Amino acid sequence: MLTRRFGPTDFTTTAIGLGGMPLSIKGRPDETAGIEVIHAALDAGMRLIDTADVYCLDHEDIGHNEALIANAVADWQVANPSAEILIATKGGLERPDGSWTRNAHPDHLKRACEASLRALGVDQIAVYQLHAPQEPLVPFEDTIGALADLQREGKVKHIGLSNVEVDHIRRARAMVEIVSVQNRCHPLDTAVFKNGVFDECAREGIAFMPYSPVGGWKDRKAIQCHSALGRVADQLDASCEEIAIGWLMHLGENVFPIPGASKIRSAQSSARAGSLDLSAHMEALSAALLPKRR
């Protein structure tokens, strides 16, 4: 599978990673099946995994996905001790009674980071991402200041952002180095191209991690029926989802799609997308999928 440098870090990892959320939210597989999915992704070549403390059922289940991934990776590395796995996690949301709410207060982030360290079983988190800003309730600079404190304390090696706009990226970079940005992006959700986030990341060498790259529960069926994706899929004997992931991956050396998976076949399919050569198809795909530039 294609590998590349992860933003301005010393990490080299696979251009496609595993999004862990489906393994821990409502409808999740049991623990054994979840571990098998993670092992399948690793066996297929993935070396990047994205998680979050709130990938769980509710407030009593915080850290489920982080612990699941940590256990699965540790077990897999017994037979693959030299493999380097980059695990990125996030803090800044809560799950009261199963709902999704924002809490980017510095005190919460520091407590959440401590809990993530325990769930992952590490002394330092490789990439710790703000899950979402909480302005105007919590000043953004206060939130970033908490992440900077965690980095100075050695609990976080690198800092990333998620669900942000260009202004957030620039304000954060005035305070700390930002190595990654994770926003929703897929062929039917092209907001990051319209609002400048994609271009900002490319210009500054920041790793861009499109989440829900095959549409998630809302748009996946529409992607499966998309004519432009379908034409290329037929030519390459691939699925429309694989073409969607591969298209994103080919948009820049800084792009790392993180499709989620709750089944072995889904993880294997996502990994196959990392081996697709779409160079002969990118012009036609981008003409059909990218928003028109002024």
FIMAR-537743 format. One record per residue (C-alpha): residue in one letter; x, y, z. Coordinates in steps of 0.2 Angstrom, whole numbers, padded with zeros to 4 digits, always signed. Layout:
N
AXYZ ...
***
This chain:
294
M+0000+0000+0000 L+0006+0018-0004 T+0015+0026+0011 R+0019+0044+0014 R+0025+0056+0027 F+0012+0062+0039 G+0012+0080+0038 P+0027+0089+0046 T+0031+0074+0057 D+0044+0061+0057 F+0030+0048+0054 T+0029+0038+0038 T+0013+0029+0037 T+0000+0022+0024 A-0010+0034+0014 I-0026+0026+0019 G-0030+0022+0038 L-0044+0013+0047 G-0057+0024+0055 G-0062+0015+0072 M-0079+0023+0076 P-0090+0009+0069 L-0082-0004+0080 S-0088+0005+0096 I-0105+0014+0093 K-0122+0008+0093 G-0124-0008+0082 R-0105-0012+0085 P-0098-0030+0083 D-0093-0040+0098 E-0076-0038+0105 T-0069-0053+0096 A-0076-0048+0079 G-0070-0030+0082 I-0052-0036+0085 E-0053-0047+0069 V-0058-0031+0059 I-0043-0022+0066 H-0032-0037+0062 A-0039-0038+0044 A-0034-0020+0041 L-0017-0022+0048 D-0014-0038+0038 A-0020-0029+0022 G-0006-0016+0025 M-0014-0002+0035 R-0003+0007+0047 L-0014+0022+0052 I-0028+0020+0064 D-0040+0035+0069 T-0050+0034+0086 A-0057+0045+0099 D-0062+0043+0117 V-0081+0046+0113 Y-0082+0032+0100 C-0092+0022+0112 L-0111+0020+0118 D-0112+0033+0131 H-0103+0042+0145 E-0101+0025+0155 D-0092+0018+0140 I-0079+0031+0136 G-0063+0025+0129 H-0070+0009+0122 N-0063+0011+0105 E-0046+0016+0111 A-0044+0001+0122 L-0051-0010+0109 I-0038-0004+0096 A-0024-0004+0109 N-0028-0022+0113 A-0029-0028+0095 V-0013-0019+0090 A-0003-0026+0104 D-0010-0044+0100 W-0006-0042+0082 Q+0012-0035+0085 V+0017-0051+0094 A+0019-0058+0077 N+0024-0042+0069 P+0035-0033+0081 S+0044-0022+0068 A+0028-0014+0061 E+0025+0004+0066 I+0007+0008+0069 L+0002+0027+0070 I-0013+0029+0081 A-0022+0046+0082 T-0035+0050+0095 K-0046+0064+0099 G-0053+0074+0114 G-0066+0088+0115 L-0083+0079+0114 E-0094+0070+0128 R-0107+0056+0127 P-0120+0060+0140 D-0133+0046+0140 G-0128+0042+0122 S-0129+0060+0115 W-0115+0069+0106 T-0110+0086+0114 R-0095+0097+0113 N-0084+0101+0128 A-0068+0110+0123 H-0064+0117+0140 P-0046+0116+0145 D-0050+0106+0161 H-0060+0093+0151 L-0047+0091+0138 K-0034+0088+0151 R-0044+0075+0160 A-0049+0067+0143 C-0031+0066+0138 E-0026+0057+0154 A-0040+0045+0151 S-0035+0042+0133 L-0017+0038+0139 R-0024+0025+0150 A-0035+0017+0137 L-0022+0017+0124 G-0009+0010+0137 V+0004+0023+0132 D+0015+0036+0140 Q+0013+0048+0125 I-0001+0050+0112 A+0007+0051+0095 V-0006+0063+0088 Y-0020+0071+0099 Q-0033+0080+0090 L-0046+0093+0095 H-0062+0084+0091 A-0072+0101+0088 P-0071+0119+0094 Q-0084+0125+0106 E-0084+0144+0102 P-0091+0155+0108 L-0094+0146+0124 V-0075+0141+0126 P-0063+0153+0118 F-0053+0144+0105 E-0036+0150+0111 D-0040+0143+0128 T-0043+0126+0120 I-0027+0127+0110 G-0018+0132+0125 A-0023+0117+0134 L-0017+0106+0120 A+0000+0116+0121 D+0001+0112+0139 L-0001+0094+0136 Q+0012+0094+0123 R+0024+0103+0135 E+0021+0090+0148 G+0026+0076+0136 K+0008+0068+0136 V+0005+0073+0118 K+0019+0072+0104 H+0009+0081+0090 I-0007+0091+0089 G-0021+0090+0076 L-0038+0098+0073 S-0055+0091+0068 N-0071+0099+0061 V-0063+0116+0059 E-0062+0131+0047 V-0047+0140+0039 D-0048+0153+0053 H-0046+0140+0066 I-0031+0132+0058 R-0022+0149+0057 R-0026+0154+0075 A-0020+0137+0081 R-0004+0138+0071 A+0000+0155+0079 M+0001+0145+0095 V+0007+0128+0091 E+0012+0117+0077 I-0003+0108+0069 V+0001+0092+0060 S-0016+0086+0054 V-0034+0092+0051 Q-0048+0080+0050 N-0064+0085+0042 R-0079+0076+0033 C-0075+0075+0015 H-0082+0063+0001 P-0087+0065-0017 L-0104+0071-0012 D-0098+0082+0002 T-0085+0094-0005 A-0086+0108+0008 V-0068+0108+0012 F-0064+0112-0006 K-0076+0127-0006 N-0071+0134+0011 G-0052+0133+0009 V-0048+0120+0022 F-0041+0108+0009 D-0030+0121+0000 E-0024+0128+0017 C-0018+0110+0022 A-0010+0107+0006 R-0001+0124+0006 E+0005+0122+0024 G+0010+0104+0023 I-0003+0098+0035 A-0010+0080+0034 F-0028+0081+0029 M-0038+0066+0035 P-0055+0065+0026 Y-0067+0056+0037 S-0083+0047+0030 P-0074+0046+0013 V-0087+0035+0006 G-0102+0045+0013 G-0106+0037+0030 W-0124+0031+0033 K-0131+0046+0024 D-0123+0046+0007 R-0116+0029+0004 K-0130+0023-0007 A-0128+0038-0018 I-0110+0036-0020 Q-0113+0017-0024 C-0124+0024-0039 H-0113+0039-0044 S-0110+0038-0063 A-0092+0045-0063 L-0086+0033-0050 G-0095+0019-0058 R-0087+0021-0075 V-0070+0020-0067 A-0075+0006-0055 D-0080-0004-0070 Q-0064-0001-0079 L-0053-0006-0064 D-0064-0020-0058 A-0066-0011-0041 S-0081-0004-0031 C-0087+0014-0031 E-0082+0015-0013 E-0064+0010-0018 I-0063+0023-0032 A-0070+0037-0020 I-0056+0033-0007 G-0043+0031-0020 W-0048+0048-0028 L-0046+0057-0012 M-0029+0049-0009 H-0023+0054-0026 L-0028+0073-0023 G-0012+0076-0014 E+0003+0069-0005 N-0004+0076+0012 V-0021+0067+0010 F-0025+0052+0022 P-0043+0045+0020 I-0049+0036+0035 P-0064+0025+0030 G-0072+0016+0045 A-0076-0002+0045 S-0086-0014+0056 K-0083-0029+0045 I-0068-0038+0038 R-0073-0036+0020 S-0075-0017+0022 A-0057-0015+0030 Q-0050-0026+0016 S-0059-0016+0002 S-0053+0000+0010 A-0035-0006+0009 R-0037-0011-0009 A-0041+0007-0013 G-0023+0011-0007 S-0016+0001-0021 L-0026+0008-0035 D-0018+0018-0049 L-0030+0032-0054 S-0018+0043-0062 A-0026+0041-0079 H-0043+0044-0072 M-0040+0059-0060 E-0044+0073-0073 A-0061+0065-0077 L-0065+0061-0059 S-0060+0078-0052 A-0070+0087-0066 A-0085+0077-0061 L-0083+0078-0042 L-0074+0094-0037 P-0084+0110-0035 K-0081+0123-0049 R-0067+0135-0044 R-0069+0153-0047 
***
